[in-house]
Amino acid sequence: MSIADTPPPPYYAVIFTSIKKEETERYAPMAEKMVELAAKQPGFLGMESARQEVGITVSYWESMYAIKLWKENTEHLVAQKLGKTNWYEDYTVRICLVQREYHL
Amino acid sequence: MSIADTPPPPYYAVIFTSIKKEETERYAPMAEKMVELAAKQPGFLGMESARQEVGITVSYWESMYAIKLWKENTEHLVAQKLGKTNWYEDYTVRICLVQREYHL
């Protein structure tokens, strides 16, 4: 996992912030699989992720339509359902328009 | 650090993704101080942070003007300069308009 090499803005970001439950059987392989799957989606631009007390995963997308397609991906829907019922104590999803970007 | 309790959108997010150098003397107390300072800035709405291979800090703001004021905060300018020269191997800052938000 490194810093996402995104194109010049504008593009979209999905900020997914979560707190996991202690019981998270099957979480790690599913999370890995979702990263692989997302990367194959049309309009995917990159992803960044880290977890300490909270987990933050930011995925970057060409358009709102690309985000919608990923949200409705069949295998992703299964993961979302398991996340809601089994894995997450709490989460927030924020859909953002990236307007400016700068680097070191 | 928990999930930020932000108001209904629209509002702004600054996604700061970084890779630290190995040599990071004075980094931790400065990072803590910046979290405290940011929280006192006008227009601050919340912050989320985690670090593994990459560090991700997302701060939330009422307006672009609030982001500008924070960027120009005198003590923050000192920290930014030290970050550039001493602490970060690489970083990207993305300024975003949060358009939608949903929860567990």
Backbone of each chain as ProteinMPNN parsed JSONL, in Angstrom:
{"seq_chain_A": "MSIADTPPPPYYAVIFTSIKKEETERYAPMAEKMVELAAKQPGFLGMESARQEVGITVSYWESMYAIKLWKENTEHLVAQKLGKTNWYEDYTVRICLVQREYHL", "coords_chain_A": {"N_chain_A": [[0.864, -1.199, 0.0], [0.734, 2.092, -1.004], [1.08, 5.68, -1.552], [-1.633, 6.833, -3.427], [-1.492, 7.145, -6.941], [-2.895, 9.403, -8.35], [-4.756, 11.058, -11.047], [-4.651, 14.502, -12.357], [-6.955, 16.622, -10.537], [-10.394, 17.466, -11.436], [-11.658, 14.631, -9.566], [-13.158, 11.782, -7.927], [-13.511, 10.864, -4.434], [-13.921, 8.257, -2.076], [-14.322, 8.154, 1.237], [-13.91, 5.888, 3.668], [-14.496, 5.279, 6.869], [-13.978, 3.317, 9.702], [-14.837, 1.353, 12.615], [-13.849, -1.65, 13.876], [-15.454, -4.645, 15.045], [-14.545, -6.881, 17.783], [-14.723, -9.56, 17.188], [-13.929, -10.848, 14.257], [-13.96, -12.844, 12.276], [-13.079, -14.176, 9.158], [-12.775, -11.659, 8.122], [-10.284, -10.477, 7.225], [-9.373, -11.918, 4.81], [-11.548, -11.284, 3.158], [-11.444, -8.492, 3.063], [-9.025, -8.13, 1.726], [-9.7, -9.315, -0.71], [-11.619, -7.529, -1.609], [-10.1, -5.247, -2.095], [-8.599, -6.126, -4.279], [-10.67, -6.606, -6.104], [-11.885, -4.072, -6.362], [-9.885, -2.687, -7.66], [-10.103, -3.664, -10.17], [-12.366, -2.562, -11.165], [-14.25, -0.484, -13.469], [-13.137, 2.833, -13.937], [-11.72, 3.046, -11.593], [-9.23, 4.646, -9.653], [-7.349, 4.457, -7.652], [-6.198, 3.549, -4.281], [-5.987, 3.98, -0.753], [-5.022, 2.965, 2.508], [-5.246, 2.471, 6.045], [-5.07, 1.273, 9.419], [-5.658, 1.928, 12.797], [-6.773, 2.807, 15.855], [-9.089, 3.619, 14.537], [-10.109, 2.545, 11.271], [-9.15, 3.679, 8.111], [-10.075, 3.869, 4.839], [-9.438, 5.083, 1.746], [-10.765, 5.394, -1.386], [-10.298, 6.126, -4.83], [-11.915, 7.593, -7.64], [-13.055, 7.897, -11.05], [-15.553, 8.995, -11.555], [-18.909, 9.689, -10.323], [-20.543, 7.755, -11.265], [-18.864, 5.55, -11.589], [-18.378, 5.013, -8.892], [-20.925, 4.26, -8.077], [-21.275, 1.907, -9.608], [-19.35, 0.278, -8.407], [-20.328, 0.173, -5.802], [-22.553, -1.363, -6.287], [-21.576, -3.743, -7.192], [-21.716, -7.255, -7.32], [-20.259, -9.1, -5.647], [-19.178, -7.318, -3.889], [-21.46, -6.352, -2.678], [-22.19, -8.542, -1.092], [-20.032, -8.523, 0.704], [-20.459, -6.006, 1.873], [-22.84, -6.46, 3.249], [-22.088, -8.438, 5.11], [-20.233, -6.923, 6.477], [-21.857, -4.978, 7.7], [-23.441, -6.567, 9.431], [-21.691, -8.289, 10.815], [-18.949, -7.39, 11.145], [-18.366, -4.664, 11.599], [-18.346, -2.266, 14.15], [-19.026, 0.33, 13.93], [-19.41, 2.658, 11.234], [-18.598, 5.206, 8.787], [-19.35, 6.556, 5.646], [-18.098, 8.686, 3.24], [-18.731, 10.592, 0.41], [-16.895, 12.29, -1.93], [-15.928, 15.153, -3.855], [-12.905, 15.612, -5.289], [-11.061, 18.463, -5.408], [-8.659, 19.849, -5.446], [-5.17, 19.073, -5.484], [-2.053, 18.494, -3.979], [1.529, 17.955, -3.704], [4.471, 16.674, -1.963]], "CA_chain_A": [[0.0, 0.0, 0.0], [1.498, 3.345, -1.033], [0.228, 6.828, -1.856], [-2.275, 6.608, -4.727], [-0.978, 7.997, -8.012], [-4.122, 9.854, -9.005], [-4.578, 12.071, -12.101], [-5.034, 15.843, -11.891], [-8.381, 16.769, -10.247], [-11.31, 16.836, -10.479], [-12.06, 13.23, -9.561], [-13.939, 11.534, -6.71], [-12.944, 10.048, -3.36], [-14.816, 7.67, -1.082], [-13.623, 7.99, 2.512], [-14.623, 4.89, 4.477], [-13.892, 5.237, 8.201], [-14.689, 2.25, 10.417], [-14.341, 0.714, 13.837], [-14.164, -3.07, 13.772], [-15.758, -5.438, 16.236], [-13.429, -7.771, 18.122], [-14.98, -10.801, 16.454], [-13.911, -10.513, 12.831], [-13.658, -14.036, 11.479], [-13.26, -14.028, 7.707], [-12.669, -10.268, 7.684], [-9.039, -10.149, 6.511], [-9.368, -12.361, 3.403], [-12.573, -10.546, 2.41], [-10.926, -7.134, 2.84], [-8.025, -8.269, 0.654], [-10.393, -9.601, -1.96], [-12.304, -6.303, -2.042], [-9.074, -4.366, -2.667], [-8.314, -6.662, -5.615], [-11.852, -6.418, -6.959], [-12.073, -2.639, -6.62], [-8.858, -2.28, -8.62], [-10.523, -4.103, -11.518], [-13.606, -1.863, -11.549], [-14.078, 0.662, -14.371], [-13.069, 4.142, -13.294], [-10.91, 3.007, -10.361], [-8.0, 5.434, -9.801], [-6.356, 4.157, -6.623], [-6.734, 3.303, -2.943], [-5.051, 4.12, 0.369], [-5.678, 2.348, 3.651], [-4.49, 2.277, 7.279], [-5.961, 1.036, 10.555], [-5.214, 1.858, 14.19], [-8.068, 2.767, 16.562], [-10.047, 3.599, 13.42], [-9.588, 2.199, 9.953], [-9.514, 4.643, 7.067], [-9.779, 3.45, 3.473], [-9.878, 6.077, 0.764], [-10.646, 4.935, -2.771], [-10.423, 7.252, -5.766], [-12.734, 7.173, -8.782], [-13.207, 8.875, -12.139], [-16.889, 9.594, -11.627], [-19.932, 9.17, -9.417], [-21.072, 6.534, -11.875], [-17.919, 4.48, -11.235], [-18.626, 4.707, -7.479], [-22.207, 3.553, -8.047], [-21.04, 0.554, -10.127], [-18.604, -0.468, -7.387], [-21.259, -0.062, -4.685], [-23.54, -2.369, -6.696], [-20.876, -4.98, -7.563], [-22.374, -8.355, -6.609], [-19.435, -9.626, -4.546], [-19.042, -6.226, -2.936], [-22.724, -6.311, -1.919], [-22.085, -9.588, -0.068], [-19.087, -8.014, 1.713], [-21.108, -4.897, 2.592], [-23.837, -7.039, 4.159], [-21.331, -9.055, 6.207], [-19.651, -5.821, 7.24], [-22.922, -4.378, 8.528], [-23.974, -7.455, 10.463], [-20.685, -9.057, 11.568], [-17.573, -6.932, 11.316], [-18.177, -3.265, 12.0], [-19.014, -1.654, 15.292], [-19.532, 1.603, 13.41], [-18.665, 3.198, 10.084], [-19.133, 6.349, 8.037], [-18.889, 6.655, 4.264], [-18.236, 10.05, 2.716], [-18.485, 10.698, -1.027], [-16.29, 13.62, -2.064], [-15.33, 15.636, -5.081], [-11.548, 16.136, -5.048], [-10.963, 19.677, -6.214], [-7.26, 20.247, -5.571], [-4.229, 18.073, -4.982], [-0.648, 18.874, -4.095], [2.496, 16.934, -3.291], [5.746, 17.117, -1.354]], "C_chain_A": [[0.894, 1.241, 0.0], [0.529, 4.5, -1.318], [-0.332, 6.655, -3.267], [-1.783, 7.637, -5.745], [-2.156, 8.458, -8.884], [-3.834, 10.914, -10.08], [-4.904, 13.464, -11.557], [-6.536, 15.911, -11.59], [-9.064, 17.55, -11.366], [-11.474, 15.337, -10.693], [-12.767, 13.009, -8.22], [-13.186, 10.673, -5.701], [-14.069, 9.497, -2.503], [-13.984, 7.434, 0.176], [-14.462, 7.053, 3.377], [-13.882, 4.776, 5.809], [-14.666, 4.241, 9.049], [-14.023, 1.888, 11.733], [-14.807, -0.739, 13.788], [-14.615, -3.638, 15.109], [-14.551, -6.303, 16.567], [-13.528, -9.073, 17.344], [-14.996, -10.478, 14.954], [-13.409, -11.685, 11.996], [-13.969, -13.749, 10.014], [-13.096, -12.583, 7.218], [-11.463, -10.04, 6.77], [-9.027, -10.647, 5.062], [-10.403, -11.618, 2.555], [-12.088, -9.129, 2.097], [-9.91, -7.139, 1.699], [-8.685, -8.463, -0.702], [-11.074, -8.338, -2.498], [-11.322, -5.299, -2.657], [-8.75, -4.802, -4.099], [-9.452, -6.391, -6.589], [-12.042, -4.951, -7.338], [-11.123, -2.181, -7.725], [-9.208, -2.678, -10.051], [-11.76, -3.362, -12.017], [-13.32, -0.749, -12.563], [-14.056, 1.963, -13.573], [-12.312, 4.177, -11.989], [-9.604, 3.757, -10.582], [-6.938, 5.11, -8.752], [-7.006, 3.989, -5.26], [-5.622, 3.476, -1.906], [-5.757, 3.622, 1.62], [-4.734, 2.228, 4.839], [-5.484, 2.066, 8.413], [-5.188, 1.097, 11.86], [-6.483, 1.79, 15.042], [-9.214, 2.776, 15.546], [-9.33, 3.094, 12.17], [-10.05, 3.251, 8.966], [-9.105, 4.037, 5.728], [-10.323, 4.518, 2.551], [-9.687, 5.472, -0.619], [-10.966, 6.111, -3.688], [-11.028, 6.762, -7.073], [-12.89, 8.296, -9.794], [-14.509, 9.653, -12.063], [-17.802, 9.028, -10.554], [-20.504, 7.858, -9.963], [-20.172, 5.333, -11.544], [-18.118, 4.052, -9.774], [-19.903, 3.882, -7.332], [-22.038, 2.102, -8.529], [-20.317, -0.309, -9.086], [-19.509, -0.797, -6.197], [-22.217, -1.212, -5.007], [-22.907, -3.668, -7.194], [-21.37, -6.136, -6.684], [-21.559, -8.877, -5.415], [-19.229, -8.564, -3.468], [-20.308, -6.098, -2.075], [-22.725, -7.352, -0.796], [-21.181, -9.114, 1.071], [-19.713, -6.894, 2.54], [-22.095, -5.427, 3.631], [-23.159, -7.687, 5.367], [-20.704, -7.987, 7.098], [-20.659, -5.22, 8.206], [-23.299, -5.266, 9.701], [-22.875, -8.027, 11.369], [-19.44, -8.29, 11.981], [-17.429, -5.535, 11.901], [-19.033, -2.867, 13.199], [-19.705, -0.369, 14.823], [-18.766, 1.944, 12.129], [-19.367, 4.418, 9.51], [-18.516, 6.334, 6.643], [-19.126, 8.087, 3.795], [-17.837, 10.08, 1.244], [-18.066, 12.135, -1.311], [-15.847, 13.897, -3.49], [-13.955, 16.22, -4.752], [-11.321, 17.309, -5.992], [-9.524, 20.116, -6.438], [-6.371, 19.181, -4.947], [-2.831, 18.656, -5.045], [0.255, 17.902, -3.335], [3.704, 17.549, -2.615], [6.613, 17.75, -2.429]], "O_chain_A": [[1.716, 1.418, 0.9], [-0.688, 4.314, -1.323], [0.417, 6.362, -4.199], [-1.675, 8.828, -5.452], [-2.369, 7.966, -9.992], [-2.803, 11.585, -10.036], [-5.376, 13.595, -10.428], [-7.324, 15.312, -12.321], [-8.397, 18.218, -12.156], [-11.437, 14.837, -11.818], [-12.953, 13.959, -7.46], [-12.336, 9.861, -6.068], [-15.054, 10.186, -2.236], [-13.061, 6.62, 0.179], [-15.582, 7.385, 3.766], [-12.776, 4.24, 5.867], [-15.893, 4.314, 9.112], [-12.825, 2.088, 11.932], [-16.0, -1.02, 13.674], [-14.206, -3.164, 16.169], [-13.641, -6.45, 15.75], [-12.518, -9.616, 16.895], [-15.96, -9.905, 14.446], [-12.55, -11.531, 11.127], [-14.995, -13.153, 9.686], [-13.259, -12.314, 6.028], [-11.597, -9.483, 5.681], [-8.702, -9.874, 4.161], [-10.169, -11.352, 1.376], [-12.299, -8.628, 0.993], [-9.93, -6.273, 0.825], [-8.289, -7.864, -1.702], [-11.099, -8.111, -3.708], [-11.656, -4.594, -3.609], [-8.64, -3.978, -5.006], [-9.233, -6.003, -7.736], [-12.324, -4.631, -8.493], [-11.494, -1.401, -8.602], [-8.688, -2.114, -11.014], [-12.154, -3.523, -13.172], [-12.253, -0.136, -12.517], [-14.853, 2.162, -12.657], [-12.256, 5.218, -11.334], [-8.932, 3.537, -11.59], [-5.766, 5.444, -8.929], [-8.197, 4.247, -5.089], [-4.462, 3.155, -2.164], [-6.959, 3.832, 1.779], [-3.555, 1.919, 4.667], [-6.593, 2.599, 8.388], [-4.183, 0.405, 12.023], [-7.21, 0.8, 14.959], [-10.185, 2.032, 15.684], [-8.111, 3.206, 12.041], [-11.209, 3.666, 8.985], [-7.934, 3.729, 5.509], [-11.515, 4.824, 2.567], [-8.578, 5.081, -0.983], [-11.789, 6.969, -3.368], [-10.708, 5.676, -7.557], [-12.862, 9.477, -9.451], [-14.573, 10.819, -12.453], [-17.496, 8.001, -9.948], [-20.896, 6.973, -9.202], [-20.662, 4.241, -11.255], [-18.036, 2.865, -9.458], [-19.951, 2.925, -6.559], [-22.591, 1.18, -7.929], [-20.639, -1.484, -8.912], [-19.462, -1.902, -5.655], [-22.64, -1.945, -4.113], [-23.62, -4.595, -7.577], [-21.433, -6.012, -5.46], [-22.093, -9.071, -4.323], [-19.12, -8.88, -2.283], [-20.229, -5.774, -0.89], [-23.198, -7.085, 0.309], [-21.51, -9.276, 2.246], [-19.526, -6.833, 3.756], [-22.176, -4.913, 4.747], [-23.597, -7.509, 6.504], [-20.652, -8.133, 8.319], [-20.356, -4.983, 9.376], [-23.459, -4.791, 10.826], [-23.103, -8.229, 12.562], [-18.919, -8.519, 13.072], [-16.47, -5.259, 12.622], [-20.241, -3.097, 13.25], [-20.806, -0.035, 15.259], [-17.607, 1.559, 11.971], [-20.562, 4.631, 9.718], [-17.313, 6.125, 6.484], [-20.224, 8.626, 3.939], [-16.745, 9.647, 0.877], [-18.782, 13.079, -0.979], [-15.447, 12.995, -4.227], [-13.855, 17.206, -4.022], [-11.38, 17.165, -7.214], [-9.194, 20.682, -7.48], [-6.766, 18.483, -4.013], [-2.455, 19.252, -6.054], [-0.183, 17.15, -2.465], [3.936, 18.757, -2.677], [7.726, 18.192, -2.144]]}, "seq_chain_B": "MSIADTPPPPYYAVIFTSIKKEETERYAPMAEKMVELAAKQPGFLGMESARQEVGITVSYWESMYAIKLWKENTEHLVAQKLGKTNWYEDYTVRICLVQREYHL", "coords_chain_B": {"N_chain_B": [[-9.021, 8.746, 19.349], [-11.712, 8.694, 17.204], [-14.53, 7.977, 15.004], [-15.246, 10.812, 13.09], [-17.687, 13.175, 14.073], [-19.4, 14.571, 12.033], [-21.339, 17.303, 10.549], [-24.426, 17.342, 8.544], [-23.665, 17.021, 5.028], [-23.262, 19.725, 2.562], [-19.718, 19.883, 3.246], [-16.173, 20.359, 3.828], [-13.265, 18.303, 3.164], [-9.918, 17.511, 4.041], [-7.628, 15.405, 2.814], [-4.831, 13.955, 3.936], [-2.2, 12.156, 2.987], [0.594, 10.254, 3.822], [4.066, 9.202, 3.786], [6.358, 8.378, 6.155], [9.75, 9.319, 6.941], [12.483, 7.311, 8.242], [13.943, 8.492, 10.222], [12.616, 10.403, 12.59], [12.696, 12.343, 14.607], [11.274, 14.334, 17.097], [8.85, 14.27, 15.806], [6.424, 13.0, 16.784], [5.459, 14.486, 19.16], [4.998, 16.934, 17.883], [3.066, 16.268, 15.964], [0.95, 15.557, 17.64], [0.496, 18.037, 18.851], [-0.361, 19.503, 16.645], [-2.822, 18.316, 16.108], [-4.259, 19.109, 18.368], [-4.153, 21.905, 18.008], [-5.439, 22.257, 15.514], [-8.014, 21.545, 16.166], [-8.852, 23.748, 17.535], [-9.181, 25.648, 15.658], [-11.13, 28.034, 13.737], [-14.072, 26.837, 12.188], [-13.377, 24.173, 12.171], [-14.308, 20.772, 11.938], [-13.797, 18.148, 12.606], [-11.625, 15.208, 12.902], [-9.812, 12.422, 11.606], [-7.561, 9.702, 11.9], [-4.955, 7.424, 11.001], [-2.17, 5.175, 10.898], [-0.239, 2.959, 9.001], [1.571, 1.277, 6.696], [1.239, 3.538, 5.099], [0.367, 6.805, 6.29], [-2.75, 8.181, 7.064], [-4.483, 11.1, 7.385], [-7.476, 12.61, 7.883], [-9.012, 15.65, 7.826], [-11.832, 17.653, 8.685], [-13.811, 20.368, 7.531], [-15.614, 23.475, 7.702], [-15.54, 25.22, 5.514], [-13.754, 26.338, 2.545], [-12.363, 28.543, 3.225], [-11.861, 28.215, 5.947], [-10.054, 26.095, 5.778], [-7.959, 27.347, 4.473], [-7.213, 29.249, 6.432], [-6.254, 27.529, 8.417], [-4.131, 26.314, 7.06], [-2.465, 28.48, 6.946], [-1.897, 29.077, 9.544], [0.365, 30.114, 12.015], [1.97, 28.428, 13.732], [1.414, 26.021, 12.558], [2.554, 26.385, 10.064], [5.265, 26.254, 10.685], [5.412, 23.565, 11.435], [4.681, 22.378, 8.992], [6.887, 23.051, 7.414], [8.986, 21.708, 8.717], [8.028, 19.146, 8.338], [8.243, 18.863, 5.537], [11.053, 19.035, 5.171], [12.251, 17.315, 7.057], [10.657, 15.083, 7.985], [8.894, 13.698, 6.218], [8.915, 11.261, 3.707], [7.372, 11.246, 1.515], [4.361, 12.851, 0.455], [0.833, 13.476, -0.109], [-1.657, 15.891, -0.528], [-5.08, 16.3, -0.524], [-7.789, 18.287, -1.401], [-11.141, 18.37, -0.747], [-14.63, 18.426, -1.597], [-17.156, 17.377, 0.402], [-19.884, 15.57, -0.469], [-21.877, 13.704, 0.021], [-22.94, 11.641, 2.761], [-23.016, 8.676, 4.627], [-24.055, 6.253, 7.149], [-23.42, 3.395, 9.334]], "CA_chain_B": [[-9.41, 8.977, 17.939], [-12.873, 7.903, 16.777], [-15.089, 8.472, 13.745], [-15.627, 12.224, 13.27], [-19.131, 13.411, 14.119], [-19.567, 15.725, 11.142], [-22.728, 17.705, 10.271], [-24.848, 16.938, 7.2], [-22.956, 17.7, 3.947], [-21.862, 19.784, 2.157], [-18.606, 20.471, 3.997], [-14.92, 20.046, 3.132], [-12.315, 17.363, 3.767], [-8.529, 17.516, 3.59], [-7.039, 14.075, 2.966], [-3.368, 14.071, 3.954], [-1.618, 10.819, 2.975], [2.034, 10.473, 3.913], [5.016, 8.164, 4.166], [7.366, 9.014, 7.008], [11.136, 8.851, 6.939], [12.79, 6.545, 9.463], [14.41, 9.481, 11.2], [11.503, 11.333, 12.793], [12.857, 13.002, 15.897], [10.35, 15.453, 17.358], [7.62, 14.181, 15.016], [5.223, 12.614, 17.543], [4.88, 15.603, 19.932], [4.506, 17.967, 16.957], [1.815, 15.759, 15.381], [-0.07, 15.707, 18.689], [0.231, 19.461, 19.014], [-1.126, 19.956, 15.48], [-4.203, 17.841, 16.294], [-4.858, 20.025, 19.352], [-4.285, 23.237, 17.412], [-6.452, 22.215, 14.452], [-9.329, 21.467, 16.814], [-9.207, 25.089, 18.026], [-9.326, 26.569, 14.515], [-12.513, 28.304, 13.303], [-14.557, 26.021, 11.08], [-12.954, 22.77, 12.304], [-15.458, 19.883, 12.163], [-13.402, 16.842, 13.108], [-10.405, 14.642, 12.325], [-9.622, 10.967, 11.727], [-6.164, 9.453, 11.578], [-4.394, 6.085, 11.212], [-0.924, 4.989, 10.148], [0.465, 1.682, 8.882], [2.602, 1.617, 5.701], [0.98, 4.962, 4.875], [-0.436, 7.502, 7.274], [-3.854, 8.941, 6.476], [-5.181, 11.992, 8.305], [-8.527, 13.359, 7.212], [-9.625, 16.674, 8.67], [-13.085, 18.127, 8.101], [-13.883, 21.824, 7.68], [-16.851, 24.127, 7.244], [-15.402, 26.003, 4.277], [-12.401, 26.474, 2.0], [-11.708, 29.618, 3.975], [-11.352, 27.603, 7.189], [-8.868, 25.315, 5.396], [-6.909, 28.342, 4.187], [-6.748, 29.792, 7.715], [-5.461, 26.492, 9.081], [-2.876, 26.168, 6.302], [-1.626, 29.661, 7.187], [-1.629, 29.189, 10.988], [1.817, 30.3, 12.175], [2.622, 27.226, 14.277], [1.24, 24.969, 11.557], [3.55, 26.655, 9.015], [6.533, 25.708, 11.182], [5.297, 22.1, 11.332], [4.703, 22.021, 7.568], [8.259, 23.2, 6.924], [9.735, 20.579, 9.285], [7.525, 17.952, 7.652], [8.839, 18.808, 4.192], [12.503, 18.857, 5.162], [12.774, 16.305, 7.981], [9.862, 13.947, 8.439], [8.149, 12.933, 5.215], [9.512, 10.719, 2.493], [6.452, 11.631, 0.448], [2.97, 13.071, 0.883], [-0.14, 14.085, -1.014], [-2.78, 16.561, 0.119], [-6.226, 16.439, -1.433], [-8.851, 19.13, -0.87], [-12.357, 17.745, -1.282], [-15.977, 18.811, -1.174], [-17.931, 16.192, 0.792], [-21.23, 15.787, -1.03], [-22.83, 12.783, 0.648], [-22.394, 10.914, 3.906], [-23.95, 7.746, 5.274], [-23.543, 5.583, 8.351], [-23.892, 2.033, 9.615]], "C_chain_B": [[-10.6, 8.085, 17.601], [-13.382, 8.47, 15.444], [-15.608, 9.897, 13.971], [-17.137, 12.394, 13.154], [-19.435, 14.686, 13.334], [-21.043, 16.055, 10.915], [-23.148, 17.189, 8.893], [-24.041, 17.686, 6.134], [-23.853, 18.791, 3.328], [-20.947, 20.403, 3.212], [-17.332, 20.015, 3.291], [-14.075, 19.038, 3.904], [-10.926, 17.614, 3.189], [-7.963, 16.131, 3.883], [-5.526, 14.229, 2.84], [-2.793, 12.665, 4.071], [-0.105, 10.956, 2.934], [2.803, 9.18, 4.175], [6.132, 8.858, 4.928], [8.755, 8.476, 6.718], [11.368, 8.039, 8.214], [13.187, 7.485, 10.595], [13.29, 10.499, 11.436], [11.525, 11.892, 14.211], [11.905, 14.192, 15.985], [9.021, 15.344, 16.593], [6.37, 13.99, 15.883], [4.644, 13.766, 18.371], [4.331, 16.713, 19.024], [3.166, 17.544, 16.336], [0.664, 15.913, 16.379], [-0.495, 17.166, 18.861], [-0.628, 19.992, 17.864], [-2.594, 19.518, 15.565], [-4.94, 18.766, 17.267], [-5.13, 21.398, 18.758], [-5.401, 23.283, 16.368], [-7.849, 22.275, 15.066], [-9.801, 22.822, 17.345], [-9.439, 26.081, 16.893], [-10.81, 26.838, 14.22], [-12.871, 27.392, 12.135], [-14.105, 24.574, 11.12], [-14.155, 21.896, 12.642], [-15.077, 18.521, 12.722], [-12.171, 16.326, 12.39], [-10.367, 13.147, 12.567], [-8.217, 10.655, 11.255], [-5.763, 8.013, 11.872], [-3.118, 5.978, 10.395], [-0.496, 3.531, 10.175], [1.6, 1.916, 7.872], [2.471, 3.09, 5.31], [0.227, 5.522, 6.075], [-1.528, 8.26, 6.542], [-4.461, 9.791, 7.584], [-6.207, 12.751, 7.491], [-9.071, 14.373, 8.203], [-10.816, 17.259, 7.918], [-13.307, 19.579, 8.49], [-15.175, 22.377, 7.102], [-16.743, 24.736, 5.859], [-13.966, 25.945, 3.778], [-11.638, 27.557, 2.772], [-11.124, 29.091, 5.281], [-10.085, 26.789, 6.904], [-7.68, 26.244, 5.152], [-6.337, 28.927, 5.491], [-5.861, 28.785, 8.448], [-4.109, 26.31, 8.383], [-1.91, 27.298, 6.642], [-1.367, 29.929, 8.675], [-0.107, 29.165, 11.234], [2.524, 29.043, 12.692], [2.524, 26.053, 13.296], [2.246, 25.144, 10.414], [4.92, 26.102, 9.408], [6.532, 24.176, 11.042], [5.355, 21.638, 9.878], [6.122, 22.045, 7.016], [9.138, 22.044, 7.431], [9.32, 19.268, 8.615], [8.195, 17.772, 6.304], [10.314, 18.424, 4.241], [12.944, 17.63, 5.966], [11.979, 15.012, 8.065], [9.253, 13.082, 7.343], [9.014, 12.529, 4.034], [8.687, 11.201, 1.298], [5.105, 11.979, 1.077], [2.119, 13.654, -0.239], [-1.253, 14.694, -0.172], [-3.896, 16.708, -0.91], [-7.337, 17.23, -0.738], [-10.159, 18.733, -1.547], [-13.618, 18.414, -0.753], [-16.75, 17.53, -0.857], [-19.388, 16.431, 0.391], [-22.281, 14.903, -0.386], [-22.147, 12.025, 1.763], [-23.431, 9.907, 4.368], [-23.237, 6.865, 6.281], [-24.056, 4.162, 8.444], [-25.351, 2.085, 10.046]], "O_chain_B": [[-10.509, 6.861, 17.699], [-12.742, 9.331, 14.839], [-16.328, 10.151, 14.936], [-17.777, 11.835, 12.263], [-19.694, 15.742, 13.913], [-21.903, 15.187, 11.069], [-22.32, 16.657, 8.154], [-23.757, 18.87, 6.31], [-25.065, 18.785, 3.543], [-21.334, 21.305, 3.955], [-17.407, 19.35, 2.258], [-14.159, 18.935, 5.128], [-10.778, 17.894, 1.999], [-7.833, 15.731, 5.039], [-5.009, 14.585, 1.781], [-2.885, 12.044, 5.131], [0.427, 11.693, 2.103], [2.267, 8.208, 4.708], [6.766, 9.789, 4.432], [8.919, 7.328, 6.304], [10.56, 8.072, 9.142], [12.817, 7.295, 11.753], [13.039, 11.356, 10.589], [10.512, 11.91, 14.911], [11.767, 14.96, 15.033], [8.165, 16.22, 16.713], [5.387, 14.717, 15.74], [3.44, 14.009, 18.296], [3.33, 17.352, 19.349], [2.251, 18.356, 16.201], [-0.436, 16.336, 16.024], [-1.678, 17.478, 18.996], [-1.511, 20.823, 18.074], [-3.493, 20.249, 15.15], [-6.084, 19.155, 17.031], [-6.192, 21.983, 18.972], [-6.202, 24.217, 16.338], [-8.741, 22.956, 14.561], [-10.993, 23.025, 17.576], [-9.843, 27.219, 17.131], [-11.65, 25.963, 14.431], [-12.078, 27.2, 11.214], [-14.41, 23.811, 10.203], [-14.937, 22.234, 13.531], [-15.929, 17.81, 13.254], [-11.718, 16.911, 11.406], [-10.828, 12.66, 13.599], [-7.729, 11.274, 10.309], [-6.182, 7.444, 12.88], [-2.987, 6.6, 9.341], [-0.4, 2.93, 11.245], [2.513, 2.688, 8.165], [3.469, 3.802, 5.204], [-0.465, 4.792, 6.785], [-1.272, 8.905, 5.525], [-4.903, 9.264, 8.605], [-5.868, 13.446, 6.533], [-9.534, 14.012, 9.285], [-10.815, 17.351, 6.691], [-13.034, 19.981, 9.621], [-15.746, 21.835, 6.156], [-17.721, 24.773, 5.112], [-13.065, 25.545, 4.516], [-10.421, 27.48, 2.94], [-10.022, 29.474, 5.675], [-9.15, 26.797, 7.705], [-6.555, 25.966, 5.566], [-5.123, 29.077, 5.628], [-4.841, 29.155, 9.029], [-3.076, 26.17, 9.037], [-0.693, 27.11, 6.632], [-0.694, 30.899, 9.023], [0.602, 28.3, 10.72], [3.555, 28.642, 12.152], [3.42, 25.212, 13.214], [2.732, 24.158, 9.86], [5.642, 25.555, 8.575], [7.51, 23.578, 10.595], [5.994, 20.634, 9.564], [6.513, 21.169, 6.246], [9.93, 21.477, 6.677], [10.15, 18.395, 8.361], [8.655, 16.683, 5.962], [10.774, 17.595, 3.456], [13.915, 16.972, 5.593], [12.57, 13.941, 8.205], [9.109, 11.872, 7.513], [9.736, 13.338, 3.45], [9.217, 11.517, 0.233], [4.758, 11.444, 2.13], [2.632, 14.245, -1.189], [-1.729, 14.081, 0.783], [-3.673, 17.181, -2.024], [-7.766, 16.887, 0.364], [-10.266, 18.758, -2.773], [-13.664, 18.898, 0.378], [-16.972, 16.698, -1.737], [-20.031, 17.372, 0.855], [-23.44, 15.298, -0.258], [-20.939, 11.791, 1.727], [-24.608, 10.246, 4.491], [-22.012, 6.738, 6.281], [-24.988, 3.769, 7.743], [-25.948, 1.046, 10.331]]}, "name": "protein", "num_of_chains": 2, "seq": "MSIADTPPPPYYAVIFTSIKKEETERYAPMAEKMVELAAKQPGFLGMESARQEVGITVSYWESMYAIKLWKENTEHLVAQKLGKTNWYEDYTVRICLVQREYHLMSIADTPPPPYYAVIFTSIKKEETERYAPMAEKMVELAAKQPGFLGMESARQEVGITVSYWESMYAIKLWKENTEHLVAQKLGKTNWYEDYTVRICLVQREYHL"}
